[in-house]
Amino acid sequence: MIHNLGEKNSIANQYMSEIRDRTMQQDRSRFRLNVQRLGRIMATEISRDMRFTTRQVETPLGIKKVSVLAEQPVLVTVLRAGFPYFEGFMDVFDQAEGGFVGAEREEGGEEISIRLGYAAAPSLADRTLILIDPMLATGRSLTRSLQTLVQKGLPRFVYIAALVSAPEGIRYVQEQASLPYSICTFSFDEMLDHRFYIVPVIGDAGDLSFGEKI
């Protein structure tokens, strides 16, 4: 299932417009803040689809039945670009366990390849996994990351949370998927260019957040 949150007007569209704006991108602090805000919004939207249970809460004036999450998800982000987005998710799911995957695309050829480095995550067996990456471009870093993560057990369900998605990346994920999943995004952009960057997109989210790689 694919969810495009950008189809409905909300403050998220304002934040998306700012992170796309070339002039506003000069302010790295503002860029990171907006990505973090979008992480909070996306996390809240995903929570609506998760399992809840009822518990009784003792207030100063009585007892109230409330709905709470039946379980906390596991949050995993693809470094380094995903870190501000991940922080927004952690603000919402503040009791969740987290993990990280270091993935880097190797460019310069006619095909894209992904090099994975550091990876760490808690047990994923029969749990809800939210895989957090700002850009769903080719889909290869996400699928490679997931192939690595399942060494920690098979999740019951996977949410792929992207700011922007390309049709080629969505198709690749659909072709490779072997677990129940949903793709959640704020925008479907047009296509990938010859360098495998999403058009018109944002730019390199890692560079815009932290500076260019050495």
N, C-alpha and C positions, 0 to 999 in steps of 0.2 A: 504494500500500500504506500502511496506517495501523498504527502501533505504539503501544500504550498501556502504558508501563512501569509505571504505577501499579497494574496488575492483579495484579502479583506483589509480595509483601511484601519490602521492602528498606529500608535506611536512608533512601532517597529519600522514602519516605512520611512519615518523621519530619520531614524538612526541609520537605516540602510542608505538613504540619500547622502548623509554626511560621510559615511565611510567610502562611498564611491567618488565623492567630489575631490578633484585633484588639488584644489586650493586647500581644503580642510585637511587633506591627508598630510600636509606639512606639519601639522600638530600631532606628534606621535601619542602624546598623552590623551588627547581627545579621541584619537582613533581607537586606542586600547579601551578607553571608557565606553565608547559606543559598542564595541564588540562585546565587552563584558555585559552591558545592558541587554544586548540581543541574546546573550546566553541565558540571562535570567528569564526573559520572555519565553524563549524556546523551552527551557526547563519546565516552566509553569504549564505551557501548552501540552508537553509530553505527559506531565503528571495527570492530566485529565483522563488519559487513556489507561492509566495504571490501576492496579488492584488496590481497593481500599477495604478497611474493616471498621467496625464501630467499637468505640470504647467509651467508658464513663469517666468524666473528668469532674473532680470535686472542686467547685468554685467557693469563694468566700460566703456565698449565699445559697448554696445547694449543689445539686448534681445535674450535669448536662451530658447527654449523649452526643458525641461528635464523630465524624469520619476522619480516619487517619490512614496513612499509607500502610498497607499490609506488610510491605517489606521495602527496604531501601535498595535503589538500583546500584550498580557499579558503574562509575564514570571513568572512561578512558579517553585520553586525548592523544592526538598525533603531534609530537613536538616538531618545531618550536612554535609554529604558526598558531596552533590551537590553544595556547596557554591562556590568553585573555578570555577567550570563549569559554574555556573550561572553568575559569574562575567564576563566571556568571552562573554556571550550573552548580558549582559548589556552594554559592550563596544560597541557592534554593534548596538543594538536597544536602543540607549541612551535616547530616549524619551518614552520608554515603561514603563507601570506600572508593578509592581512586587508583588509577593506573596510568602508565605512560608508554608510548611507543615512539622511538626515534626513527622516522622515515624520511629519506631524501631521494628525490628524483634525480636520475642521471640523464642529462640532456645532451643534445648535439647530434643525435642520429635520427633516422626515420621512424624508429620505435622508441617508446618511453620505457625505461626500466627503473625499478625501485630498489634502493639499498636500505635494508633495515639495520638499525643498531641496537641501542639500549631498549629493553622492554621489561616492564614490571607490572604485575596485577595480582589482586587477591584471587581466591577461588571464584570461578564463574559458573560452576556446575549448577544447573537448574535455576539460574538467577537472571534478572533483567539487566542487560548491558546497554549503556548508552555510549556509542562511539562518536566522539566529538572532533570534527575537523572543519575549518572554515570553508574549504573549497572541495566540492565533489567534481573534479575535473575529468580525469581518465577513469577514476574509480580504482586504479591499481594499488595506490597506497592504502586505501581502506580495506580492500580485500586481502592484501598481503598482511596487513596488521591483524585482521580478524583470524587469518590462518595461523598466525603466531599465537594469538591470545587463547585460542581454543585448546592449547596445551594445558591451560589452567582449568579445563572442563568446558562442557558444552552449555552455553547460555540457553535459557528457555525462550528468550525473545531478545532481538537486537533492534535498537533504535539508532539510525544513522542521522546525526544532527549536523547539517551543513548550513552555512549562511547562503551560499550560492551554489547552484547545481547546473551542470551541462547535460544535454541529452545523451551524449556519448557515455558519460560516466554512469548515468542512471541505467542505460542499457547494459553496460558491462557488469554492474552490480546485479542486475536482474538475471543475467546469464550465469553468473558465478555463484549465486546465492544457494546455500544448502541448509540454512536455518530460517525460521520465521523472522521477518524483519519489516520495518517501516522506514521510509526515507522522509525526513522532516527538513524543510528548507524554507527560506524566506524569498527565494527567487529562482525561477528557471530562466537561465540566460540562453543566448542564441546557439552557440557552438564552440568548439575548440579551434584555435588557429593552428598554423603550421608548427608552432612551438609547444602545442598542447596546453596553452593557456585559454581560460574561458573568456569569451568575448560577449559583452563589453566588460563585464566583471568589475574588479576592484584593483587588481595588481597583486603583488606578492604580500600576503598578509603578515608573514614573518618579518620581512624587510620593513614594512610600514609600521609594525609594532616595535621593533627592536633595533633596526639598522641592518645594512646589507651584510651578507655572509662574507667571511674572509676567504 
